């Protein structure tokens, strides 16, 4: 392992805590021998753990401290020949030992504190990872739901088309292209018994931005607005238009978006007489 792998792998933390496996200890010690940077990182980790342990150390109460001190003195009681000065010396020396030990943090607490710290960091990373995955899955679900909605709408449109096309009262009328666009084509389904009109604009060119196709019915020699037609690629299906009791012909012109009160004759794309 190179120095970057050793530093980023978490082996140094395990080594500092004394819970690295024999194989991991060998890897760390080899890194310490080869790379000064690994030694610096280990020193920093140990210092951090020591600082954390010291920050959470607790001094024993005066009562506990005196009791321990008394036991130490009693275990080192002087004999009859011991002078008062020697007794004072024994007390002073044992007091120093006690002072050193009461602030010493057992290795268990150092390991526990470091383990808690590592677990906290791991938990934060894990939560972040799960949150990112949740957001990704939520986005994918929204896309899937939108696709399902589109498919449902397409299925409904297809059912409507089949109903119109299979209606025995429907009179299909093909509107052929004019000089404006000889290849343009559209179809009208005129339901004779109720006057309903449906248009299939599938073979019309897509309307440019700001423009929209408009259907006209020629009634008593005059053009009458029969409704606006949608030709967006994803909405090519039979559309119901305005109804007429009778008509002599139908035509489709390209108008400004929203329609026009009268047809623009030089923008007539298809026409058919009945």
C-alpha positions in Angstrom: 0.0 0.0 0.0 1.2 3.5 -0.7 1.1 6.3 1.8 -2.2 7.7 0.5 -3.9 4.3 0.8 -2.6 3.9 4.4 -3.7 7.3 5.5 -7.2 7.1 3.8 -8.0 3.5 4.7 -8.7 4.0 8.4 -5.8 1.6 9.4 -4.1 4.4 11.4 -7.2 5.0 13.5 -7.4 1.2 14.3 -3.7 1.1 15.1 -3.9 4.1 17.4 -6.9 2.5 19.2 -5.0 -0.8 19.6 -7.6 -2.8 17.7 -5.9 -3.4 14.4 -5.3 -7.0 13.4 -1.8 -8.4 13.2 -1.8 -8.1 9.4 -3.0 -4.5 9.7 -0.4 -3.7 12.3 2.3 -4.9 9.9 1.0 -2.8 7.1 0.9 0.3 9.3 4.4 -0.3 10.8 5.8 -0.8 7.3 4.2 2.5 6.3 5.7 4.2 9.3 9.1 3.0 8.3 8.8 4.1 4.7 6.8 7.3 4.8 7.3 10.2 7.2 3.9 11.5 6.2 2.3 8.3 7.7 4.1 8.9 11.0 2.9 12.6 11.0 -0.7 11.4 10.4 -0.5 8.8 13.2 0.9 11.4 15.6 -1.9 13.8 14.8 -4.5 11.0 15.3 -3.0 10.0 18.7 -2.8 13.7 19.8 -6.5 14.1 18.8 -7.6 11.1 20.7 -5.5 12.2 23.8 -7.0 15.7 23.6 -10.5 14.2 23.4 -9.9 11.9 26.4 -8.4 14.7 28.5 -11.2 17.0 27.7 -13.7 14.5 29.1 -11.6 13.4 32.1 -13.2 13.7 35.6 -11.3 14.6 38.8 -12.3 12.4 41.8 -14.0 14.1 44.8 -11.9 15.2 47.8 -13.4 12.4 49.9 -12.4 9.7 47.4 -9.0 11.2 47.0 -8.4 11.3 50.8 -9.6 7.7 51.2 -7.2 6.4 48.6 -4.4 8.5 50.1 -5.0 7.0 53.5 -5.0 3.5 52.2 -1.6 4.1 50.4 -0.2 5.6 53.6 -1.5 2.6 55.7 0.1 0.2 53.3 3.4 1.9 53.8 3.2 2.4 57.6 6.6 3.2 59.2 8.0 1.0 62.0 8.9 2.3 65.4 12.2 3.5 64.3 10.8 5.7 61.5 11.1 9.4 62.1 8.4 11.9 61.6 10.4 13.3 58.7 10.3 9.9 57.0 6.6 9.6 57.5 6.1 13.0 55.9 8.3 11.9 53.0 6.2 8.7 52.5 3.0 10.7 52.4 4.4 13.3 50.0 5.7 10.6 47.6 2.5 8.7 47.6 0.6 11.9 47.1 2.5 12.6 44.0 1.8 9.1 42.7 -1.9 9.6 43.4 -1.9 13.0 41.7 -0.4 11.5 38.6 -2.8 8.6 38.5 -6.1 10.3 39.3 -5.9 12.2 36.1 -4.8 9.3 34.0 -7.6 8.2 31.7 -7.9 4.4 31.4 -7.1 3.1 28.0 -10.7 1.7 27.8 -12.2 5.2 27.9 -9.7 6.4 25.2 -10.7 3.6 23.0 -14.4 4.1 23.7 -14.3 7.8 23.0 -12.4 7.3 19.8 -14.8 4.5 18.7 -17.7 6.8 19.3 -16.1 9.5 17.3 -15.4 7.2 14.4 -18.9 5.8 14.6 -20.3 9.3 14.4 -18.3 10.2 11.3 -19.3 6.9 9.7 -23.0 7.6 10.5 -22.8 11.1 8.9 -21.2 9.6 5.8 -23.8 6.8 5.6 -26.7 9.2 6.1 -25.4 11.5 3.4 -25.0 8.5 1.0 -28.6 7.3 1.8 -30.0 10.8 1.3 -28.3 11.1 -2.1 -29.7 7.7 -3.1 -33.2 8.7 -1.9 -33.1 11.9 -3.9 -32.0 9.9 -7.0 -34.8 7.3 -6.6 -37.3 10.0 -6.0 -36.4 11.7 -9.2 -36.5 8.4 -11.1 -40.0 7.7 -9.6 -41.2 11.1 -10.7 -40.0 10.5 -14.3 -41.6 7.0 -14.2 -44.9 8.4 -13.0 -44.9 11.1 -15.7 -44.3 8.4 -18.3 -47.2 6.3 -17.0 -49.4 9.4 -17.1 -48.4 10.0 -20.8 -49.0 6.4 -21.7 -52.5 6.5 -20.0 -53.3 9.6 -22.0 -52.1 8.0 -25.2 -54.2 4.9 -24.4 -57.3 7.0 -23.9 -56.7 8.9 -27.1 -56.2 5.7 -29.1 -59.5 4.3 -27.7 -61.3 7.5 -28.7 -59.8 7.3 -32.2 -60.9 3.6 -32.6 -64.4 4.6 -31.4 -64.7 7.4 -34.0 -63.2 5.3 -36.8 -65.4 2.3 -36.1 -68.6 4.4 -35.8 -71.0 3.3 -38.5 -72.3 6.9 -38.8 -68.8 8.4 -39.4 -68.2 9.8 -42.9 -64.4 9.9 -43.5 -63.3 12.9 -45.6 -59.8 13.3 -46.9 -58.5 16.9 -47.2 -55.8 17.0 -49.8 -52.9 19.4 -50.1 -53.1 22.7 -52.0 -50.5 24.6 -53.9 -49.2 25.8 -50.5 -48.1 22.3 -49.7 -49.1 19.5 -52.1 -47.9 16.8 -49.7 -50.0 18.0 -46.8 -52.9 15.7 -45.8 -55.6 15.6 -43.2 -58.7 13.6 -42.5 -62.2 14.6 -41.2 -64.6 12.2 -39.6 -68.1 13.7 -39.8 -70.7 11.9 -37.7 -73.8 12.3 -39.8 -76.4 11.5 -37.3 -75.4 14.2 -34.7 -73.1 16.5 -36.8 -70.0 16.0 -34.6 -66.7 16.7 -36.4 -63.3 15.1 -35.7 -60.1 15.9 -37.4 -56.9 13.8 -37.7 -54.0 16.2 -38.4 -51.3 13.5 -38.4 -50.0 14.3 -41.9 -49.9 18.1 -41.5 -46.5 19.8 -41.2 -45.8 20.8 -37.6 -46.9 24.4 -37.0 -44.0 26.9 -36.5 -43.7 28.8 -33.2 -46.5 31.4 -32.8 -48.6 29.7 -35.4 -51.5 27.2 -35.2 -53.8 25.4 -37.7 -57.4 26.3 -37.8 -60.3 24.2 -39.2 -63.0 25.9 -41.3 -66.3 24.6 -42.4 -67.9 26.1 -45.5 -71.5 26.6 -44.7 -73.8 28.3 -47.2 -70.8 29.4 -49.1 -69.2 31.1 -46.1 -66.2 30.0 -44.0 -67.2 29.3 -40.4 -64.6 28.7 -37.6 -64.6 25.0 -36.6 -61.8 25.3 -34.0 -58.1 25.2 -33.4 -55.9 22.2 -34.1 -53.0 20.9 -32.1 -50.1 19.4 -34.0 -47.5 19.0 -31.3 -45.5 15.8 -32.0 -46.6 14.0 -28.8 -50.3 14.9 -29.2 -51.0 13.7 -32.8 -54.4 12.1 -32.4 -58.0 12.6 -33.5 -59.4 15.8 -32.0 -63.0 16.8 -31.6 -63.9 20.1 -33.3 -67.1 22.2 -33.4 -70.3 20.6 -34.7 -72.3 21.5 -37.7 -75.7 20.4 -39.0 -74.4 20.5 -42.5 -71.4 21.8 -44.4 -70.4 22.0 -48.1 -66.6 21.6 -47.5 -63.8 21.7 -45.0 -60.4 23.5 -45.1 -57.4 24.0 -42.9 -55.3 27.2 -42.8 -52.3 28.2 -40.8 -53.1 31.2 -38.6 -51.6 33.1 -35.7 -51.7 31.1 -32.4 -55.2 31.3 -31.0 -56.9 31.7 -34.3 -58.3 34.2 -36.7 -61.9 35.4 -37.3 -61.5 34.9 -41.1 -59.2 32.4 -42.9 -55.9 33.5 -44.5 -56.4 32.2 -48.0 -52.8 32.1 -49.0 -52.1 30.0 -45.9 -54.6 27.3 -46.8 -52.9 23.9 -46.6 -55.7 21.4 -47.3 -59.3 21.4 -48.5 -62.0 19.0 -49.5 -65.6 19.2 -50.7 -68.3 16.9 -49.3 
